[in-house]
């Protein structure tokens, strides 16, 4: 019987065999995996094995080739439905972290509208990292709404995921956004509110609301330019916490909703707009960080965002606050 060999990489070290096998044979249920182990269709280092066996770096996992063929055929059918990842959208990549300039209209997580960015990144990773890890799959390290464009970071290693998560938790990674809001924001404001999930489901997703018992959200809103004719302000948002819909909710609550954000306001001067303009412009990382990520990463403003600024006479000198 033919077997295919898989060598455990550093991100497989310390994981259970059955967890790794679920990545090798994603379409095979747990009962099928354990049945294959009992029938000696799966070995570790040429020996019989157990599903709960701990794998260490360098172990050779051997799987009957016909099991791989069956799973690969099913996996290829799934991959055919995934729109390819546009590599020109990569802002930064190394062995630990991938940072992508997400387009407005694409969901980060699966289950939304069409192919998600996460699915595209997983497909991209599998094609280029076949030997680095059996069980590891990249995942988004923070969130962006479907209609928010800009920088999203994905983990490409466990080390990268752990470091990024810790830095985010301790607020050492800074995030700056550009947004277009209704009304004239005259001067810089700092909004500190408590945000909680709302019970109201609008257009297939749950919004959030300001309350007296939610989680603390802090946002700096810095006006960059104003259009008196259209009553719109271009704002730089610096968020000090990372709550769901933080900018959208706080902007509306403080009298300056994002222009076109139908989930948090219905007053758009009679215009029927289905999207808003919010762009994750910049990520700032600690200097000399262990993952060798540059201190600043920026994503170019999308063409439609630029066009809207021009058409609505919002003259901006391209400067943002450091």
N, C-alpha and C positions, 0 to 999 in steps of 0.2 A: 504494500500500500504506500502511495506517495504522501509525503508530509511537506508542509510549508513551514519554514522556520521564521520566528519573530524574536529578535533580541531585545530584552528589556533595557530601556534607556533610563536616564536619571529621574525622569518624571514618573516612571513606573515603579521605582524603588519603594518598597514598603507597602505596596498595594496588594489586595487579595487577587488571586488568580481569576476568580469568577468575574470580578469587576473589570479586569483587563479583557477577558474573553467577550464580554458584552460589547466592547469596542471593536474587537476583531470580527465578531459575528453578530452584528446589531439586530438582525432579523430573527435570530434564534432565541426563543424564550428560555428562562432559567431552567425549566424542566428539561429542555432539549440540551442545554449545556451540560447539566449533570449526567444526563443519559450518555452523552458523547464521552465524558470523562470515565464513566463506568465501563463503557465498551472499549476503552483504551484507544479512542480516536484522538485523544489529546494527551501529550506528554510534556514534562518539564525536564530539561537536560537529559532526555532519553529515558526517563523513568516514569512510572505511574505517578499520578498526582491527585490532589484533593482540591475541591472548589474553594475552600477557605485557606489554601496554602498561600503564604506570604512570598511574594516575588522580590528578588533583589537585583540590583544593577548587574547586567551581563547574563542573567538567566536566559536560556533558550527555550521558548515555548513553541512546541511543535503541534500543528493542527492538520488533521487529514485534509488533503487538497480538495476533495469533493465538497467538504463543508464550506471551504473558502469560495469555491466556484458558485455554489448556490447563493451564498450571501452577497457575493460581488454582483451577480446578475440582478438581484433585487435592489442593491445599492445603486447600480448604474441606472435603473429605471427611475429611482428617486432623483439622482443627480441630473438627469435629462430635463427635469422640471425646474431646476434651479438656474436662474439667470446668472451668467458668469460675472465674477467680480471684476470691476474696472480698476486695473492696477495703477492707472494714472491718478486715481483718487488717494493713493498712499502718500501721506505727509511724512511719516517716519516709520522705519522698521529695523529691528535688530532681532537677536535670538530670543528676547524676552517680551518685547512690546511691539504692537502694530497700532499706529494711529492713522485713522482714515478721515477724509473730508466727506462726510455723509451728505447726500443730496436731500433736499426737501421732498417729502412724499414717500420715502421708503422707511419702513419700520425697522427698528434695531432688533427687536426680538421676534421670533416666529409667532405665528398665530394672528398676525395683522392682515394687511392688504398686500397680496402677492408675496414674492420672495423677500425674506428679511435679509438685512445686512449680515446678521449673525450666520445665517445659512451660507451666504456667499463666502464669508471669511473662513468658515470651517472647510468648505470645499477647496478654497485657495490653500489653506494650511496642509490639508491631506496630500495635495499634489506635490508640495515642496518640502515636506518634513516627514517623509515616509520612514526614515531611519532613526529619527530623534526620540520618538516615544510611541508606544503602542496605544496607551490608554488616554493620553492627554488630548483634549479638544480645546481650542481657544474659545473665550467667551468675553462679552462686553464687560468693562470694568466700571462703567457708569452709564447713565441713561440719557437719551435725547428723545423728545417727542417726534412723532412721525413728520410733522411739518417744520420742525426745527432742523436747520442744516448745520454743518460744521463738524468740529473735531470730536471723534469718538475713539477711545482707546480699547484695544483688545489684548488679552494675555496670550503670549505664545509659549510660556513656560510657567511652571508652578512658582518658581522664584519670582518671576515678573508679576504674577497675580498677587502673591503675598505682599511684596514690597509696595505695589501700587495701592492695594486695599488699605494697608496700614497708613500710608501717607495721606490718603483721602480721609481716613477716619480721624487723623490728627490735624486735618486742614492745612497740610503743607503743600498740597497741589492746588494752585489757584486757577479759577476759571473766569474768563471774560466773554461776554456776549454783546452783540449789537442787536437792537430791536427798534422797531418803529411803533410809537405809541400815539394815541389820540390826545390832543390837547397840548398846552404849552407848559412843559416842565421848566420852570425858571432857573432853578439852581439844584445843586447836588442834594440828594436826600438819602438817608439811610432808613430802610424799613426793617423793623424788628417785630415779627408777628408769630403767633402760634397757628400752625396749619394742621388740619385733620382731614381724613377722607370724607367725602360727601356721600350721602345715600342716593343722590340723584344720578341716574345713568343717562348720559346724553350722547346720542349717536354712537352707541356701542362701547363707550368707555366711561370710567368713573372720574369725576372731577374731584378737586379738593376745595376746602373753604377755610377762611380765617375763623378761629374760635377761641375760647378761653381755656381750652384743655388739650390742644394739639401739641405738636412738636415745634421747637423753636426754629424759625427761618429768618436769616439775616441777608438782606440784599442792599447793595449800594446802587443807586440810580444816578448816572452822571449825564446831563444833557450835552450833546455834541453839536447839534444844529437844529434849527426850527424853521418850518414853513408856515408863515402867517396865513397865506392864501388857503392852504389845505388844513390848517390847524393840526399839524403833525410834528412830533419831535423825534429826532434820532437820538437814541439813548445807549450809552454803554452801561451794561449791568455787570457788577462784580459780586458774585455770590460767595458767601462765607459758610453756607450750609448747602447740602444737596438734597432738597426735598422734591417730591413729585410735583410738577407744574408750579414750582416755586415762583419763577418770574411771572408767569401768566396770571397766577392767582393774586400775588401781591400787587402787581401793576394795576389790575382791575380794582382791587380793594382801595388803593390809594388814589383812584381817580384818573389813572392813565392806562387804560387797557391796551393791550397790543392791537394794533389796527388789523381788523379782519378776524380776530379770535372769537368765533361765534360761541365757543363753550363758556366764555366768561363775560361776554357782553353781547347785546343784540342791537346796539346803536351804531350803525355804520353809515349814517346819512342816506339811508335808503338803498345803499349798494349791497348787492348779494355777493359777498366774498366767502370763499371756501377755505382760505388759508391765511396765515399770518406771517409776518416777517420777523424771524428770530434766528440769529446765526451765532453758533459757538465759535467765536473768532480765535481765541488764544488759550493755551494751557501753559502755565508756568510751573516749572519743577525746581526742587532744591538744587543748588549748584553742586557740582562734583558728586552727583548721585551714583550709587553703585551699579545702576543699569546703563550708565553712559548715555542718558537721554539729554538732549540740549536743554538749556534753561528755558527757552521759549520756543513753542511751536505755534504756528499760525496757519489758518485756512483762508484762502482767498474768498472774498465775498461773491456769492453766486451772481450770475448774469442777471437773473430776474430781479434780484434785490437791488443791484446797481441801477437797472433800468427804472425801477420804481422810484428810487431816490431822484434820478434825473427828471423823470416826468412830473414829479411832484415838487420840484424846485427846492429840494433839500440840499443845500450846498455845504459840503463837508470837506474840511481840509486834510482828511485822512489821518488825523491825529487821534490817539486814544490815550487814556490816563494809565501810567505805569503802576 
